[in-house]
Amino acid sequence: MEPTTNIQNDVDPFINGSGQVQHGTERESWKDMAQGVYGDVVHLMEKEGRLIRTEMNEKLTDVKNASVNIGVGGVLLHTGALCFAATCIILLGQVMNLWIASAVVTFVFLAVGAFLLMAAKKKLEADNLKPNRSLAAFGEIRHTLKEKVNEITKH
């Protein structure tokens, strides 16, 4: 007597007793693979969307803080500069004509003020506000998707 065997399992060992395709095998269908990739992409996009929102909120907070610092710092510098300028003009007026002392002090303050404003402007440039981490993550996702598509098309 021959032992009885399950013909379905003998025909295709990758099919389990319920007739379902077993996952994690080499014979997973392209449809299952595509659905898996689609699910992974949707999940990654949701996570990246949250990351972008978080990163943009951080950048917005940085812009707000920089703006407040520029405003308050500008007012304080202006007031202090006026007082300091008056003091410098009075002191220089002891050794030279008053109008020359005034011109020298004015030039120094204009140069320092211009330098400070250019440094603040550089911090607010568009390149410094890009969500660099998110863009890098999207590049990695794109690369992974290309690999998955190539894997699927080979089957």
N, CA, C and O atoms as a GROMACS GRO file, in nm:
protein
  620
    1MET      N    1   0.081  -0.118   0.000
    1MET     CA    2   0.000   0.000   0.000
    1MET      C    3   0.086   0.125   0.000
    1MET      O    4   0.183   0.137   0.075
    2GLU      N    5   0.048   0.215  -0.087
    2GLU     CA    6   0.120   0.342  -0.091
    2GLU      C    7   0.061   0.436   0.013
    2GLU      O    8  -0.060   0.440   0.035
    3PRO      N    9   0.150   0.511   0.076
    3PRO     CA   10   0.098   0.608   0.172
    3PRO      C   11   0.021   0.717   0.101
    3PRO      O   12   0.056   0.759  -0.010
    4THR      N   13  -0.083   0.762   0.165
    4THR     CA   14  -0.164   0.868   0.105
    4THR      C   15  -0.093   1.001   0.126
    4THR      O   16  -0.041   1.028   0.235
    5THR      N   17  -0.090   1.080   0.023
    5THR     CA   18  -0.026   1.212   0.030
    5THR      C   19  -0.124   1.317  -0.016
    5THR      O   20  -0.219   1.289  -0.088
    6ASN      N   21  -0.098   1.437   0.026
    6ASN     CA   22  -0.180   1.551  -0.016
    6ASN      C   23  -0.131   1.592  -0.154
    6ASN      O   24  -0.020   1.644  -0.168
    7ILE      N   25  -0.213   1.569  -0.256
    7ILE     CA   26  -0.173   1.597  -0.394
    7ILE      C   27  -0.142   1.745  -0.412
    7ILE      O   28  -0.048   1.779  -0.485
    8GLN      N   29  -0.218   1.834  -0.347
    8GLN     CA   30  -0.197   1.978  -0.363
    8GLN      C   31  -0.057   2.016  -0.315
    8GLN      O   32   0.010   2.096  -0.382
    9ASN      N   33  -0.012   1.962  -0.202
    9ASN     CA   34   0.121   1.994  -0.153
    9ASN      C   35   0.229   1.933  -0.240
    9ASN      O   36   0.337   1.990  -0.254
   10ASP      N   37   0.202   1.815  -0.302
   10ASP     CA   38   0.300   1.754  -0.390
   10ASP      C   39   0.315   1.835  -0.518
   10ASP      O   40   0.425   1.845  -0.572
   11VAL      N   41   0.207   1.893  -0.565
   11VAL     CA   42   0.211   1.969  -0.689
   11VAL      C   43   0.286   2.100  -0.669
   11VAL      O   44   0.372   2.135  -0.750
   12ASP      N   45   0.256   2.171  -0.564
   12ASP     CA   46   0.323   2.299  -0.537
   12ASP      C   47   0.351   2.310  -0.389
   12ASP      O   48   0.261   2.343  -0.311
   13PRO      N   49   0.473   2.285  -0.348
   13PRO     CA   50   0.503   2.288  -0.204
   13PRO      C   51   0.494   2.430  -0.145
   13PRO      O   52   0.500   2.444  -0.023
   14PHE      N   53   0.479   2.534  -0.227
   14PHE     CA   54   0.471   2.671  -0.176
   14PHE      C   55   0.329   2.711  -0.139
   14PHE      O   56   0.305   2.821  -0.090
   15ILE      N   57   0.234   2.621  -0.163
   15ILE     CA   58   0.096   2.649  -0.128
   15ILE      C   59   0.067   2.574   0.000
   15ILE      O   60   0.092   2.455   0.011
   16ASN      N   61   0.014   2.647   0.100
   16ASN     CA   62  -0.016   2.579   0.226
   16ASN      C   63  -0.152   2.512   0.215
   16ASN      O   64  -0.220   2.521   0.113
   17GLY      N   65  -0.190   2.446   0.321
   17GLY     CA   66  -0.313   2.367   0.319
   17GLY      C   67  -0.438   2.448   0.291
   17GLY      O   68  -0.537   2.392   0.246
   18SER      N   69  -0.437   2.579   0.314
   18SER     CA   70  -0.557   2.660   0.293
   18SER      C   71  -0.566   2.714   0.151
   18SER      O   72  -0.662   2.781   0.116
   19GLY      N   73  -0.466   2.684   0.069
   19GLY     CA   74  -0.468   2.733  -0.069
   19GLY      C   75  -0.412   2.874  -0.081
   19GLY      O   76  -0.419   2.934  -0.189
   20GLN      N   77  -0.357   2.929   0.027
   20GLN     CA   78  -0.300   3.064   0.025
   20GLN      C   79  -0.152   3.058  -0.009
   20GLN      O   80  -0.084   2.961   0.024
   21VAL      N   81  -0.103   3.161  -0.076
   21VAL     CA   82   0.038   3.168  -0.107
   21VAL      C   83   0.113   3.199   0.021
   21VAL      O   84   0.075   3.289   0.097
   22GLN      N   85   0.219   3.125   0.046
   22GLN     CA   86   0.299   3.150   0.164
   22GLN      C   87   0.391   3.268   0.136
   22GLN      O   88   0.457   3.272   0.032
   23HIS      N   89   0.395   3.363   0.227
   23HIS     CA   90   0.481   3.480   0.210
   23HIS      C   91   0.622   3.445   0.254
   23HIS      O   92   0.642   3.354   0.334
   24GLY      N   93   0.720   3.518   0.201
   24GLY     CA   94   0.857   3.494   0.237
   24GLY      C   95   0.921   3.386   0.152
   24GLY      O   96   1.030   3.339   0.184
   25THR      N   97   0.856   3.347   0.046
   25THR     CA   98   0.913   3.246  -0.043
   25THR      C   99   0.955   3.312  -0.172
   25THR      O  100   0.917   3.426  -0.201
   26GLU      N  101   1.034   3.240  -0.249
   26GLU     CA  102   1.078   3.293  -0.377
   26GLU      C  103   0.964   3.303  -0.476
   26GLU      O  104   0.974   3.378  -0.573
   27ARG      N  105   0.858   3.231  -0.455
   27ARG     CA  106   0.750   3.222  -0.552
   27ARG      C  107   0.637   3.319  -0.520
   27ARG      O  108   0.525   3.298  -0.567
   28GLU      N  109   0.662   3.422  -0.444
   28GLU     CA  110   0.560   3.521  -0.415
   28GLU      C  111   0.523   3.590  -0.545
   28GLU      O  112   0.612   3.627  -0.623
   29SER      N  113   0.396   3.609  -0.570
   29SER     CA  114   0.354   3.664  -0.699
   29SER      C  115   0.391   3.811  -0.709
   29SER      O  116   0.412   3.880  -0.610
   30TRP      N  117   0.399   3.856  -0.834
   30TRP     CA  118   0.433   3.996  -0.857
   30TRP      C  119   0.326   4.087  -0.800
   30TRP      O  120   0.356   4.198  -0.756
   31LYS      N  121   0.201   4.041  -0.801
   31LYS     CA  122   0.093   4.123  -0.746
   31LYS      C  123   0.112   4.142  -0.596
   31LYS      O  124   0.096   4.253  -0.545
   32ASP      N  125   0.147   4.034  -0.526
   32ASP     CA  126   0.172   4.044  -0.381
   32ASP      C  127   0.290   4.135  -0.354
   32ASP      O  128   0.289   4.216  -0.261
   33MET      N  129   0.394   4.121  -0.437
   33MET     CA  130   0.513   4.205  -0.420
   33MET      C  131   0.479   4.352  -0.444
   33MET      O  132   0.522   4.440  -0.370
   34ALA      N  133   0.401   4.378  -0.549
   34ALA     CA  134   0.362   4.515  -0.580
   34ALA      C  135   0.278   4.574  -0.468
   34ALA      O  136   0.295   4.690  -0.431
   35GLN      N  137   0.185   4.493  -0.414
   35GLN     CA  138   0.103   4.542  -0.303
   35GLN      C  139   0.189   4.570  -0.181
   35GLN      O  140   0.166   4.668  -0.110
   36GLY      N  141   0.288   4.485  -0.157
   36GLY     CA  142   0.379   4.508  -0.045
   36GLY      C  143   0.459   4.636  -0.063
   36GLY      O  144   0.475   4.714   0.030
   37VAL      N  145   0.510   4.656  -0.183
   37VAL     CA  146   0.586   4.778  -0.212
   37VAL      C  147   0.496   4.900  -0.198
   37VAL      O  148   0.536   5.001  -0.140
   38TYR      N  149   0.373   4.890  -0.251
   38TYR     CA  150   0.279   5.001  -0.240
   38TYR      C  151   0.252   5.035  -0.093
   38TYR      O  152   0.252   5.151  -0.054
   39GLY      N  153   0.228   4.932  -0.013
   39GLY     CA  154   0.205   4.955   0.130
   39GLY      C  155   0.325   5.019   0.197
   39GLY      O  156   0.311   5.108   0.280
   40ASP      N  157   0.446   4.971   0.160
   40ASP     CA  158   0.567   5.030   0.216
   40ASP      C  159   0.583   5.176   0.176
   40ASP      O  160   0.620   5.260   0.257
   41VAL      N  161   0.553   5.206   0.049
   41VAL     CA  162   0.565   5.344   0.000
   41VAL      C  163   0.466   5.434   0.073
   41VAL      O  164   0.502   5.545   0.114
   42VAL      N  165   0.344   5.389   0.088
   42VAL     CA  166   0.243   5.470   0.157
   42VAL      C  167   0.288   5.495   0.301
   42VAL      O  168   0.278   5.608   0.350
   43HIS      N  169   0.337   5.392   0.366
   43HIS     CA  170   0.384   5.407   0.505
   43HIS      C  171   0.502   5.504   0.513
   43HIS      O  172   0.507   5.590   0.600
   44LEU      N  173   0.598   5.489   0.420
   44LEU     CA  174   0.713   5.580   0.419
   44LEU      C  175   0.673   5.723   0.390
   44LEU      O  176   0.726   5.816   0.451
   45MET      N  177   0.579   5.742   0.298
   45MET     CA  178   0.534   5.877   0.264
   45MET      C  179   0.465   5.942   0.384
   45MET      O  180   0.483   6.062   0.409
   46GLU      N  181   0.386   5.866   0.458
   46GLU     CA  182   0.322   5.921   0.577
   46GLU      C  183   0.427   5.963   0.679
   46GLU      O  184   0.417   6.071   0.737
   47LYS      N  185   0.527   5.877   0.700
   47LYS     CA  186   0.632   5.909   0.795
   47LYS      C  187   0.712   6.031   0.749
   47LYS      O  188   0.746   6.118   0.829
   48GLU      N  189   0.741   6.037   0.619
   48GLU     CA  190   0.816   6.151   0.567
   48GLU      C  191   0.734   6.279   0.575
   48GLU      O  192   0.789   6.387   0.599
   49GLY      N  193   0.604   6.268   0.555
   49GLY     CA  194   0.517   6.386   0.569
   49GLY      C  195   0.523   6.440   0.711
   49GLY      O  196   0.532   6.561   0.732
   50ARG      N  197   0.519   6.349   0.808
   50ARG     CA  198   0.530   6.393   0.948
   50ARG      C  199   0.668   6.455   0.974
   50ARG      O  200   0.678   6.555   1.045
   51LEU      N  201   0.773   6.395   0.917
   51LEU     CA  202   0.907   6.448   0.934
   51LEU      C  203   0.919   6.588   0.873
   51LEU      O  204   0.979   6.677   0.933
   52ILE      N  205   0.863   6.606   0.755
   52ILE     CA  206   0.869   6.738   0.690
   52ILE      C  207   0.795   6.842   0.773
   52ILE      O  208   0.845   6.953   0.793
   53ARG      N  209   0.675   6.806   0.823
   53ARG     CA  210   0.601   6.901   0.907
   53ARG      C  211   0.681   6.938   1.031
   53ARG      O  212   0.686   7.055   1.069
   54THR      N  213   0.742   6.840   1.094
   54THR     CA  214   0.822   6.866   1.213
   54THR      C  215   0.942   6.954   1.180
   54THR      O  216   0.971   7.050   1.251
   55GLU      N  217   1.010   6.920   1.072
   55GLU     CA  218   1.127   6.998   1.034
   55GLU      C  219   1.091   7.140   0.994
   55GLU      O  220   1.162   7.235   1.027
   56MET      N  221   0.980   7.157   0.922
   56MET     CA  222   0.939   7.292   0.884
   56MET      C  223   0.896   7.373   1.006
   56MET      O  224   0.919   7.494   1.010
   57ASN      N  225   0.834   7.309   1.105
   57ASN     CA  226   0.801   7.379   1.229
   57ASN      C  227   0.928   7.424   1.300
   57ASN      O  228   0.933   7.534   1.355
   58GLU      N  229   1.031   7.339   1.299
   58GLU     CA  230   1.159   7.379   1.359
   58GLU      C  231   1.217   7.499   1.285
   58GLU      O  232   1.265   7.594   1.347
   59LYS      N  233   1.212   7.495   1.152
   59LYS     CA  234   1.266   7.605   1.072
   59LYS      C  235   1.186   7.733   1.096
   59LYS      O  236   1.244   7.842   1.104
   60LEU      N  237   1.054   7.721   1.107
   60LEU     CA  238   0.970   7.837   1.132
   60LEU      C  239   1.002   7.897   1.268
   60LEU      O  240   1.008   8.019   1.283
   61THR      N  241   1.024   7.812   1.367
   61THR     CA  242   1.063   7.860   1.499
   61THR      C  243   1.196   7.932   1.491
   61THR      O  244   1.215   8.036   1.556
   62ASP      N  245   1.290   7.879   1.414
   62ASP     CA  246   1.420   7.945   1.396
   62ASP      C  247   1.403   8.083   1.334
   62ASP      O  248   1.468   8.180   1.376
   63VAL      N  249   1.315   8.093   1.232
   63VAL     CA  250   1.291   8.223   1.167
   63VAL      C  251   1.229   8.322   1.265
   63VAL      O  252   1.268   8.438   1.270
   64LYS      N  253   1.131   8.274   1.343
   64LYS     CA  254   1.067   8.362   1.442
   64LYS      C  255   1.170   8.412   1.544
   64LYS      O  256   1.175   8.532   1.574
   65ASN      N  257   1.250   8.320   1.596
   65ASN     CA  258   1.350   8.360   1.695
   65ASN      C  259   1.452   8.457   1.636
   65ASN      O  260   1.489   8.555   1.700
   66ALA      N  261   1.496   8.430   1.514
   66ALA     CA  262   1.593   8.519   1.449
   66ALA      C  263   1.531   8.656   1.426
   66ALA      O  264   1.598   8.758   1.443
   67SER      N  265   1.404   8.661   1.387
   67SER     CA  266   1.338   8.789   1.363
   67SER      C  267   1.325   8.870   1.491
   67SER      O  268   1.350   8.990   1.491
   68VAL      N  269   1.285   8.806   1.598
   68VAL     CA  270   1.274   8.876   1.726
   68VAL      C  271   1.411   8.924   1.771
   68VAL      O  272   1.425   9.038   1.816
   69ASN      N  273   1.512   8.839   1.758
   69ASN     CA  274   1.647   8.879   1.797
   69ASN      C  275   1.697   8.996   1.714
   69ASN      O  276   1.763   9.086   1.766
   70ILE      N  277   1.667   8.995   1.585
   70ILE     CA  278   1.709   9.106   1.499
   70ILE      C  279   1.641   9.235   1.543
   70ILE      O  280   1.705   9.340   1.554
   71GLY      N  281   1.511   9.227   1.567
   71GLY     CA  282   1.437   9.348   1.608
   71GLY      C  283   1.485   9.404   1.740
   71GLY      O  284   1.516   9.522   1.750
   72VAL      N  285   1.490   9.321   1.843
   72VAL     CA  286   1.532   9.367   1.975
   72VAL      C  287   1.678   9.411   1.972
   72VAL      O  288   1.714   9.516   2.026
   73GLY      N  289   1.761   9.328   1.908
   73GLY     CA  290   1.903   9.364   1.899
   73GLY      C  291   1.923   9.494   1.824
   73GLY      O  292   2.009   9.575   1.860
   74GLY      N  293   1.845   9.514   1.719
   74GLY     CA  294   1.857   9.639   1.642
   74GLY      C  295   1.821   9.762   1.724
   74GLY      O  296   1.890   9.864   1.718
   75VAL      N  297   1.713   9.752   1.799
   75VAL     CA  298   1.672   9.866   1.882
   75VAL      C  299   1.778   9.896   1.989
   75VAL      O  300   1.815  10.011   2.010
   76LEU      N  301   1.826   9.792   2.056
   76LEU     CA  302   1.927   9.811   2.160
   76LEU      C  303   2.058   9.863   2.103
   76LEU      O  304   2.122   9.952   2.160
   77LEU      N  305   2.097   9.806   1.990
   77LEU     CA  306   2.220   9.856   1.927
   77LEU      C  307   2.206  10.001   1.884
   77LEU      O  308   2.299  10.081   1.899
   78HIS      N  309   2.091  10.034   1.832
   78HIS     CA  310   2.070  10.172   1.789
   78HIS      C  311   2.080  10.270   1.906
   78HIS      O  312   2.148  10.372   1.897
   79THR      N  313   2.013  10.237   2.015
   79THR     CA  314   2.017  10.324   2.133
   79THR      C  315   2.158  10.333   2.189
   79THR      O  316   2.208  10.442   2.217
   80GLY      N  317   2.222  10.218   2.206
   80GLY     CA  318   2.359  10.216   2.257
   80GLY      C  319   2.456  10.286   2.164
   80GLY      O  320   2.548  10.356   2.207
   81ALA      N  321   2.435  10.268   2.035
   81ALA     CA  322   2.522  10.331   1.937
   81ALA      C  323   2.510  10.483   1.942
   81ALA      O  324   2.609  10.555   1.930
   82LEU      N  325   2.389  10.531   1.960
   82LEU     CA  326   2.372  10.677   1.970
   82LEU      C  327   2.446  10.732   2.092
   82LEU      O  328   2.514  10.834   2.083
   83CYS      N  329   2.432  10.666   2.204
   83CYS     CA  330   2.502  10.711   2.326
   83CYS      C  331   2.653  10.701   2.310
   83CYS      O  332   2.727  10.794   2.344
   84PHE      N  333   2.697  10.589   2.258
   84PHE     CA  334   2.841  10.570   2.239
   84PHE      C  335   2.895  10.670   2.137
   84PHE      O  336   3.005  10.723   2.155
   85ALA      N  337   2.821  10.695   2.031
   85ALA     CA  338   2.864  10.790   1.930
   85ALA      C  339   2.881  10.929   1.989
   85ALA      O  340   2.978  10.999   1.962
   86ALA      N  341   2.784  10.968   2.070
   86ALA     CA  342   2.793  11.100   2.134
   86ALA      C  343   2.918  11.108   2.222
   86ALA      O  344   2.987  11.210   2.224
   87THR      N  345   2.944  11.002   2.295
   87THR     CA  346   3.062  10.999   2.382
   87THR      C  347   3.191  11.006   2.300
   87THR      O  348   3.283  11.081   2.334
   88CYS      N  349   3.197  10.928   2.192
   88CYS     CA  350   3.316  10.928   2.107
   88CYS      C  351   3.338  11.064   2.042
   88CYS      O  352   3.451  11.113   2.033
   89ILE      N  353   3.231  11.125   1.996
   89ILE     CA  354   3.243  11.258   1.933
   89ILE      C  355   3.296  11.360   2.033
   89ILE      O  356   3.381  11.442   1.999
   90ILE      N  357   3.246  11.356   2.156
   90ILE     CA  358   3.292  11.449   2.260
   90ILE      C  359   3.441  11.428   2.288
   90ILE      O  360   3.517  11.524   2.300
   91LEU      N  361   3.481  11.298   2.300
   91LEU     CA  362   3.622  11.270   2.328
   91LEU      C  363   3.713  11.311   2.213
   91LEU      O  364   3.816  11.374   2.235
   92LEU      N  365   3.675  11.275   2.088
   92LEU     CA  366   3.756  11.311   1.972
   92LEU      C  367   3.756  11.463   1.949
   92LEU      O  368   3.851  11.519   1.895
   93GLY      N  369   3.648  11.528   1.991
   93GLY     CA  370   3.639  11.673   1.977
   93GLY      C  371   3.745  11.745   2.060
   93GLY      O  372   3.773  11.863   2.036
   94GLN      N  373   3.805  11.676   2.156
   94GLN     CA  374   3.912  11.735   2.237
   94GLN      C  375   4.044  11.745   2.160
   94GLN      O  376   4.127  11.829   2.192
   95VAL      N  377   4.063  11.658   2.058
   95VAL     CA  378   4.191  11.655   1.986
   95VAL      C  379   4.178  11.696   1.839
   95VAL      O  380   4.280  11.716   1.773
   96MET      N  381   4.056  11.710   1.785
   96MET     CA  382   4.037  11.751   1.646
   96MET      C  383   3.908  11.831   1.634
   96MET      O  384   3.833  11.847   1.731
   97ASN      N  385   3.884  11.880   1.516
   97ASN     CA  386   3.761  11.955   1.493
   97ASN      C  387   3.641  11.864   1.519
   97ASN      O  388   3.644  11.744   1.495
   98LEU      N  389   3.536  11.924   1.568
   98LEU     CA  390   3.417  11.848   1.604
   98LEU      C  391   3.354  11.779   1.482
   98LEU      O  392   3.308  11.665   1.495
   99TRP      N  393   3.350  11.843   1.368
   99TRP     CA  394   3.289  11.782   1.250
   99TRP      C  395   3.369  11.661   1.202
   99TRP      O  396   3.309  11.565   1.153
  100ILE      N  397   3.503  11.663   1.212
  100ILE     CA  398   3.584  11.548   1.173
  100ILE      C  399   3.559  11.432   1.270
  100ILE      O  400   3.548  11.317   1.228
  101ALA      N  401   3.551  11.461   1.397
  101ALA     CA  402   3.524  11.358   1.497
  101ALA      C  403   3.389  11.294   1.471
  101ALA      O  404   3.373  11.172   1.484
  102SER      N  405   3.292  11.376   1.435
  102SER     CA  406   3.158  11.323   1.406
  102SER      C  407   3.160  11.232   1.284
  102SER      O  408   3.094  11.128   1.284
  103ALA      N  409   3.234  11.270   1.178
  103ALA     CA  410   3.242  11.189   1.055
  103ALA      C  411   3.311  11.055   1.083
  103ALA      O  412   3.265  10.952   1.033
  104VAL      N  413   3.416  11.053   1.160
  104VAL     CA  414   3.488  10.929   1.191
  104VAL      C  415   3.397  10.833   1.267
  104VAL      O  416   3.388  10.715   1.232
  105VAL      N  417   3.331  10.881   1.368
  105VAL     CA  418   3.244  10.797   1.449
  105VAL      C  419   3.127  10.745   1.365
  105VAL      O  420   3.090  10.628   1.378
  106THR      N  421   3.071  10.827   1.280
  106THR     CA  422   2.961  10.786   1.193
  106THR      C  423   3.005  10.673   1.100
  106THR      O  424   2.933  10.575   1.085
  107PHE      N  425   3.121  10.686   1.038
  107PHE     CA  426   3.172  10.583   0.947
  107PHE      C  427   3.190  10.450   1.019
  107PHE      O  428   3.151  10.345   0.967
  108VAL      N  429   3.249  10.452   1.138
  108VAL     CA  430   3.271  10.328   1.214
  108VAL      C  431   3.139  10.260   1.244
  108VAL      O  432   3.127  10.138   1.228
  109PHE      N  433   3.040  10.335   1.288
  109PHE     CA  434   2.910  10.275   1.322
  109PHE      C  435   2.838  10.222   1.199
  109PHE      O  436   2.774  10.117   1.207
  110LEU      N  437   2.847  10.290   1.088
  110LEU     CA  438   2.784  10.240   0.965
  110LEU      C  439   2.848  10.109   0.919
  110LEU      O  440   2.777  10.018   0.875
  111ALA      N  441   2.979  10.098   0.929
  111ALA     CA  442   3.048   9.976   0.888
  111ALA      C  443   3.009   9.857   0.976
  111ALA      O  444   2.981   9.748   0.925
  112VAL      N  445   3.008   9.877   1.106
  112VAL     CA  446   2.972   9.768   1.199
  112VAL      C  447   2.826   9.728   1.179
  112VAL      O  448   2.794   9.609   1.178
  113GLY      N  449   2.737   9.825   1.162
  113GLY     CA  450   2.595   9.795   1.141
  113GLY      C  451   2.572   9.717   1.013
  113GLY      O  452   2.492   9.624   1.011
  114ALA      N  453   2.642   9.754   0.907
  114ALA     CA  454   2.627   9.683   0.780
  114ALA      C  455   2.674   9.538   0.793
  114ALA      O  456   2.610   9.447   0.740
  115PHE      N  457   2.784   9.517   0.864
  115PHE     CA  458   2.834   9.381   0.884
  115PHE      C  459   2.733   9.296   0.961
  115PHE      O  460   2.708   9.182   0.923
  116LEU      N  461   2.674   9.349   1.066
  116LEU     CA  462   2.577   9.274   1.146
  116LEU      C  463   2.451   9.241   1.065
  116LEU      O  464   2.398   9.130   1.077
  117LEU      N  465   2.403   9.334   0.986
  117LEU     CA  466   2.284   9.308   0.905
  117LEU      C  467   2.310   9.202   0.797
  117LEU      O  468   2.222   9.120   0.770
  118MET      N  469   2.428   9.204   0.736
  118MET     CA  470   2.459   9.102   0.635
  118MET      C  471   2.468   8.963   0.698
  118MET      O  472   2.425   8.865   0.637
  119ALA      N  473   2.522   8.954   0.819
  119ALA     CA  474   2.530   8.824   0.887
  119ALA      C  475   2.390   8.771   0.918
  119ALA      O  476   2.364   8.651   0.903
  120ALA      N  477   2.300   8.857   0.962
  120ALA     CA  478   2.162   8.815   0.993
  120ALA      C  479   2.089   8.775   0.865
  120ALA      O  480   2.013   8.678   0.865
  121LYS      N  481   2.110   8.849   0.758
  121LYS     CA  482   2.044   8.818   0.631
  121LYS      C  483   2.087   8.681   0.580
  121LYS      O  484   2.005   8.606   0.526
  122LYS      N  485   2.214   8.647   0.596
  122LYS     CA  486   2.264   8.517   0.551
  122LYS      C  487   2.194   8.403   0.624
  122LYS      O  488   2.168   8.298   0.564
  123LYS      N  489   2.164   8.421   0.752
  123LYS     CA  490   2.095   8.316   0.828
  123LYS      C  491   1.953   8.294   0.777
  123LYS      O  492   1.898   8.185   0.795
  124LEU      N  493   1.893   8.393   0.714
  124LEU     CA  494   1.756   8.382   0.666
  124LEU      C  495   1.745   8.348   0.518
  124LEU      O  496   1.636   8.356   0.461
  125GLU      N  497   1.856   8.310   0.454
  125GLU     CA  498   1.853   8.274   0.313
  125GLU      C  499   1.778   8.142   0.294
  125GLU      O  500   1.770   8.060   0.385
  126ALA      N  501   1.725   8.124   0.175
  126ALA     CA  502   1.642   8.006   0.145
  126ALA      C  503   1.717   7.875   0.164
  126ALA      O  504   1.658   7.777   0.211
  127ASP      N  505   1.846   7.869   0.130
  127ASP     CA  506   1.922   7.746   0.146
  127ASP      C  507   1.929   7.701   0.291
  127ASP      O  508   1.933   7.581   0.319
  128ASN      N  509   1.931   7.795   0.384
  128ASN     CA  510   1.937   7.760   0.525
  128ASN      C  511   1.802   7.716   0.580
  128ASN      O  512   1.794   7.662   0.690
  129LEU      N  513   1.695   7.737   0.503
  129LEU     CA  514   1.561   7.701   0.549
  129LEU      C  515   1.507   7.574   0.484
  129LEU      O  516   1.394   7.534   0.513
  130LYS      N  517   1.585   7.510   0.398
  130LYS     CA  518   1.541   7.386   0.331
  130LYS      C  519   1.531   7.274   0.433
  130LYS      O  520   1.612   7.266   0.525
  131PRO      N  521   1.433   7.186   0.415
  131PRO     CA  522   1.425   7.067   0.502
  131PRO      C  523   1.522   6.960   0.452
  131PRO      O  524   1.480   6.861   0.391
  132ASN      N  525   1.651   6.979   0.477
  132ASN     CA  526   1.755   6.893   0.420
  132ASN      C  527   1.742   6.746   0.460
  132ASN      O  528   1.764   6.658   0.377
  133ARG      N  529   1.706   6.718   0.584
  133ARG     CA  530   1.693   6.579   0.628
  133ARG      C  531   1.581   6.510   0.551
  133ARG      O  532   1.595   6.395   0.510
  134SER      N  533   1.471   6.579   0.532
  134SER     CA  534   1.357   6.519   0.461
  134SER      C  535   1.391   6.496   0.314
  134SER      O  536   1.355   6.393   0.258
  135LEU      N  537   1.459   6.591   0.253
  135LEU     CA  538   1.497   6.574   0.113
  135LEU      C  539   1.590   6.455   0.097
  135LEU      O  540   1.579   6.379   0.000
  136ALA      N  541   1.683   6.437   0.190
  136ALA     CA  542   1.773   6.323   0.184
  136ALA      C  543   1.695   6.192   0.202
  136ALA      O  544   1.723   6.094   0.134
  137ALA      N  545   1.598   6.192   0.292
  137ALA     CA  546   1.517   6.072   0.314
  137ALA      C  547   1.436   6.038   0.190
  137ALA      O  548   1.422   5.920   0.155
  138PHE      N  549   1.381   6.138   0.123
  138PHE     CA  550   1.307   6.112   0.000
  138PHE      C  551   1.398   6.055  -0.108
  138PHE      O  552   1.356   5.970  -0.186
  139GLY      N  553   1.522   6.100  -0.112
  139GLY     CA  554   1.618   6.043  -0.207
  139GLY      C  555   1.643   5.896  -0.179
  139GLY      O  556   1.653   5.816  -0.271
  140GLU      N  557   1.653   5.860  -0.051
  140GLU     CA  558   1.671   5.720  -0.014
  140GLU      C  559   1.547   5.638  -0.052
  140GLU      O  560   1.560   5.525  -0.099
  141ILE      N  561   1.429   5.693  -0.031
  141ILE     CA  562   1.306   5.623  -0.066
  141ILE      C  563   1.302   5.599  -0.217
  141ILE      O  564   1.266   5.490  -0.262
  142ARG      N  565   1.337   5.701  -0.294
  142ARG     CA  566   1.338   5.689  -0.440
  142ARG      C  567   1.432   5.576  -0.483
  142ARG      O  568   1.398   5.496  -0.570
  143HIS      N  569   1.549   5.572  -0.422
  143HIS     CA  570   1.646   5.468  -0.454
  143HIS      C  571   1.591   5.330  -0.420
  143HIS      O  572   1.604   5.236  -0.499
  144THR      N  573   1.530   5.316  -0.302
  144THR     CA  574   1.471   5.190  -0.260
  144THR      C  575   1.359   5.147  -0.354
  144THR      O  576   1.348   5.030  -0.389
  145LEU      N  577   1.276   5.243  -0.394
  145LEU     CA  578   1.167   5.211  -0.487
  145LEU      C  579   1.221   5.160  -0.620
  145LEU      O  580   1.167   5.065  -0.676
  146LYS      N  581   1.326   5.221  -0.669
  146LYS     CA  582   1.385   5.175  -0.795
  146LYS      C  583   1.433   5.031  -0.782
  146LYS      O  584   1.414   4.950  -0.872
  147GLU      N  585   1.495   5.000  -0.668
  147GLU     CA  586   1.541   4.864  -0.645
  147GLU      C  587   1.424   4.766  -0.641
  147GLU      O  588   1.431   4.659  -0.700
  148LYS      N  589   1.316   4.805  -0.572
  148LYS     CA  590   1.198   4.716  -0.562
  148LYS      C  591   1.135   4.694  -0.699
  148LYS      O  592   1.097   4.582  -0.734
  149VAL      N  593   1.124   4.802  -0.777
  149VAL     CA  594   1.065   4.791  -0.911
  149VAL      C  595   1.151   4.699  -0.997
  149VAL      O  596   1.098   4.617  -1.072
  150ASN      N  597   1.283   4.713  -0.988
  150ASN     CA  598   1.372   4.625  -1.064
  150ASN      C  599   1.356   4.480  -1.019
  150ASN      O  600   1.358   4.389  -1.102
  151GLU      N  601   1.339   4.459  -0.889
  151GLU     CA  602   1.319   4.324  -0.836
  151GLU      C  603   1.188   4.264  -0.887
  151GLU      O  604   1.182   4.147  -0.925
  152ILE      N  605   1.083   4.345  -0.889
  152ILE     CA  606   0.953   4.298  -0.934
  152ILE      C  607   0.956   4.266  -1.083
  152ILE      O  608   0.900   4.164  -1.125
  153THR      N  609   1.019   4.350  -1.161
  153THR     CA  610   1.020   4.328  -1.305
  153THR      C  611   1.105   4.206  -1.344
  153THR      O  612   1.086   4.150  -1.452
  154LYS      N  613   1.198   4.166  -1.258
  154LYS     CA  614   1.278   4.047  -1.287
  154LYS      C  615   1.196   3.920  -1.270
  154LYS      O  616   1.227   3.818  -1.332
  155HIS      N  617   1.090   3.925  -1.186
  155HIS     CA  618   1.006   3.805  -1.163
  155HIS      C  619   0.912   3.794  -1.275
  155HIS      O  620   0.831   3.701  -1.279
   0.00000   0.00000   0.00000
